[in-house]
Amino acid sequence: MAYEHILVETHDNVGVITLNRPKALNALCTDLVREVGSALNDMEANNEIGAIVLTGSEKAFAAGADIKEMADKSYMDVYLEDFITNGWEVITTCRKPIIAAVAGYALGGGCEFAMMCDFILAADNAKFGQPEITIGTIPGAGGTQRLPRYVGKSKAMEMVLTGRIMDAEEAERAGLVSRIVPLEELKDEAIKTAAKIADLSRPIVFTAKESVNRAYETTLAEGLRFERRTFHATFATEDQKEGMQAFAEKRSPKFNHR
Ligand SMILES: CC(C)(O)CC(=O)SCCNC(=O)CCNC(=O)[C@H](O)C(C)(C)COP(=O)(O)OP(=O)(O)OC[C@H]1O[C@@H](n2cnc3c(N)ncnc32)[C@H](O)[C@@H]1OP(=O)(O)O
């Protein structure tokens, strides 16, 4: 399929989606978000692909939702089209792990896009923020809910109320990003990390992702029960047998994704 605002590539068993609206700093217009959703659905259905990287340019992962596109919308427009939920959350429903590889600006919806992914690798020039308050609105794609879960209430509240931008080091200290890599290595490192995941057992990776995500949606007791059951379920897979036998035989496992 031909896309206008994104580039799609595969590197062995890794799918890579690059946001590509350079003149607008990858502002997330409706068509771009729709294209990301469509590419993700294709990658989810492609048995060759085991993990996905979502990235942007060196200057901007994404500078937010497209302000010019949304500026004149009325309340009834945004309400009826369920603006911002509609189309965006496909990132969160994808079962395959998605790594956000962020360089430059990840602001507003850009930061929210990154936070919807499973984890964020940041280049040393990455900048994160929720500046919606400075343009007369608030985060509408999860920023007020996900940011506090990543960085805690105090820092999230300061960022949402002032629009202050955090650099990569602060984002790493706060737990928003898993690690920082030099800008020139970002894409390769993200693909290498995704490839490691893609080589593992697909059903076990899905189970691990689902279990960690459960921690954000339930109580500790319920989450622990869920983990116990899914842990037990791994023993019903061929890949658990293969993984443990390979360890005992001092060889690399060969997972069949069954
Ligand atoms: C999803 C929700 C609900 O949470 C809502 C949102 O996401 S609201 C958007 C939040 N984001 C912002 O408020 C950031 C807006 N952008 C900026 O503040 C600046 O562009 C910058 C600090 C990221 C970079 O500044 P600079 O290097 O000076 O570049 P510019 O000349 O400002 O931008 C270049 C070009 O890109 C266009 N642009 C940038 N961001 C957006 C955007 N979010 N929407 C639409 N267009 C954007 C900017 O207008 C420039 O284009 P031209 O005007 O030159 O054609």
PDBQT file of the ligand as one rigid body, heavy atoms in Angstrom, charges set to zero:
ROOT
HETATM    1  C1  LIG A 301      -3.293  15.361  20.859  1.00  0.00    +0.000 C 
HETATM    2  C2  LIG A 301      -3.643  16.443  21.807  1.00  0.00    +0.000 C 
HETATM    3  C3  LIG A 301      -5.113  16.442  22.076  1.00  0.00    +0.000 C 
HETATM    4  O1  LIG A 301      -3.053  16.174  23.042  1.00  0.00    +0.000 OA
HETATM    5  C4  LIG A 301      -3.340  17.823  21.313  1.00  0.00    +0.000 C 
HETATM    6  C5  LIG A 301      -1.990  18.224  20.788  1.00  0.00    +0.000 C 
HETATM    7  O2  LIG A 301      -1.086  17.486  20.480  1.00  0.00    +0.000 OA
HETATM    8  S1  LIG A 301      -1.866  19.899  20.593  1.00  0.00    +0.000 SA
HETATM    9  C6  LIG A 301      -0.271  20.132  19.920  1.00  0.00    +0.000 C 
HETATM   10  C7  LIG A 301       0.773  20.176  20.961  1.00  0.00    +0.000 C 
HETATM   11  N1  LIG A 301       2.026  20.578  20.360  1.00  0.00    +0.000 N 
HETATM   12  C8  LIG A 301       2.475  21.823  20.381  1.00  0.00    +0.000 C 
HETATM   13  O3  LIG A 301       1.858  22.736  20.897  1.00  0.00    +0.000 OA
HETATM   14  C9  LIG A 301       3.822  22.071  19.716  1.00  0.00    +0.000 C 
HETATM   15  C10 LIG A 301       3.659  22.996  18.521  1.00  0.00    +0.000 C 
HETATM   16  N2  LIG A 301       4.947  23.272  17.888  1.00  0.00    +0.000 N 
HETATM   17  C11 LIG A 301       5.879  24.083  18.399  1.00  0.00    +0.000 C 
HETATM   18  O4  LIG A 301       5.750  24.621  19.480  1.00  0.00    +0.000 OA
HETATM   19  C12 LIG A 301       7.104  24.328  17.583  1.00  0.00    +0.000 C 
HETATM   20  O5  LIG A 301       6.813  23.993  16.250  1.00  0.00    +0.000 OA
HETATM   21  C13 LIG A 301       8.335  23.522  18.039  1.00  0.00    +0.000 C 
HETATM   22  C14 LIG A 301       8.822  24.062  19.406  1.00  0.00    +0.000 C 
HETATM   23  C15 LIG A 301       8.044  22.041  18.146  1.00  0.00    +0.000 C 
HETATM   24  C16 LIG A 301       9.498  23.712  17.009  1.00  0.00    +0.000 C 
HETATM   25  O6  LIG A 301       9.730  25.080  16.780  1.00  0.00    +0.000 OA
HETATM   26  P1  LIG A 301      10.594  25.529  15.492  1.00  0.00    +0.000 P 
HETATM   27  O7  LIG A 301      11.824  24.708  15.406  1.00  0.00    +0.000 OA
HETATM   28  O8  LIG A 301      10.708  27.002  15.607  1.00  0.00    +0.000 OA
HETATM   29  O9  LIG A 301       9.701  25.105  14.237  1.00  0.00    +0.000 OA
HETATM   30  P2  LIG A 301       8.361  25.807  13.703  1.00  0.00    +0.000 P 
HETATM   31  O10 LIG A 301       8.726  26.863  12.712  1.00  0.00    +0.000 OA
HETATM   32  O11 LIG A 301       7.488  26.207  14.837  1.00  0.00    +0.000 OA
HETATM   33  O12 LIG A 301       7.642  24.579  12.985  1.00  0.00    +0.000 OA
HETATM   34  C17 LIG A 301       8.022  24.139  11.675  1.00  0.00    +0.000 C 
HETATM   35  C18 LIG A 301       6.738  23.868  10.904  1.00  0.00    +0.000 C 
HETATM   36  O13 LIG A 301       6.022  22.837  11.556  1.00  0.00    +0.000 OA
HETATM   37  C19 LIG A 301       4.697  23.286  11.853  1.00  0.00    +0.000 C 
HETATM   38  N3  LIG A 301       4.231  22.652  13.102  1.00  0.00    +0.000 N 
HETATM   39  C20 LIG A 301       4.930  22.405  14.210  1.00  0.00    +0.000 A 
HETATM   40  N4  LIG A 301       4.171  21.806  15.122  1.00  0.00    +0.000 NA
HETATM   41  C21 LIG A 301       2.946  21.689  14.578  1.00  0.00    +0.000 A 
HETATM   42  C22 LIG A 301       1.708  21.149  15.029  1.00  0.00    +0.000 A 
HETATM   43  N5  LIG A 301       1.586  20.559  16.258  1.00  0.00    +0.000 N 
HETATM   44  N6  LIG A 301       0.643  21.204  14.227  1.00  0.00    +0.000 NA
HETATM   45  C23 LIG A 301       0.728  21.749  12.982  1.00  0.00    +0.000 A 
HETATM   46  N7  LIG A 301       1.882  22.271  12.491  1.00  0.00    +0.000 NA
HETATM   47  C24 LIG A 301       2.965  22.225  13.276  1.00  0.00    +0.000 A 
HETATM   48  C25 LIG A 301       4.854  24.800  12.021  1.00  0.00    +0.000 C 
HETATM   49  O14 LIG A 301       3.625  25.437  11.876  1.00  0.00    +0.000 OA
HETATM   50  C26 LIG A 301       5.823  25.104  10.906  1.00  0.00    +0.000 C 
HETATM   51  O15 LIG A 301       5.152  25.084   9.649  1.00  0.00    +0.000 OA
HETATM   52  P3  LIG A 301       4.936  26.443   8.816  1.00  0.00    +0.000 P 
HETATM   53  O16 LIG A 301       4.031  27.274   9.653  1.00  0.00    +0.000 OA
HETATM   54  O17 LIG A 301       6.292  27.036   8.656  1.00  0.00    +0.000 OA
HETATM   55  O18 LIG A 301       4.304  25.989   7.542  1.00  0.00    +0.000 OA
ENDROOT
TORSDOF 0
